[in-house]
Amino acid sequence: MGRDRLTTAAEVIYQNRYRTLEYYSHTEAELAAISLLQKSADWAYEREWRSVAKPEVEYTSSFAPDEHYEKN
C-alpha cells in the first residue's frame, strides 16, 4: 500500500498575496499545487522545496446492518 519513493520536488512560491482557488476551473493536480506550493513572503528565507504525492487509500465500509435496519 505505501510508496517507496518520493515524487519530484517543486519549489515553494513565496508571495505577499495568495493565488485564489477557482475550484471548478482547475484540475486536481493544479489545485494541489496552488494549495500546497505557496507560502507567505515572510517565510522566503526557508527556500523550501516540497514533494507532494496523492495518497493511495483503500476505502472500506464499516456499516453492518442489524435486525433493526429497515431498507427503504
Stockholm file with secondary structure:
# STOCKHOLM 1.0

chainA/1-72         MGRDRLTTAAEVIYQNRYRTLEYYSHTEAELAAISLLQKSADWAYEREWRSVAKPEVEYTSSFAPDEHYEKN
#=GR chainA/1-72 SS CCCSSCCCCEECEEESSCCCCCGGGSCHHHHHHHHHSEEEGGGGGGCCEECCCCCCCCCCCCCCCCTTCCCC
#=GC SS_cons        CCCSSCCCCEECEEESSCCCCCGGGSCHHHHHHHHHSEEEGGGGGGCCEECCCCCCCCCCCCCCCCTTCCCC
//
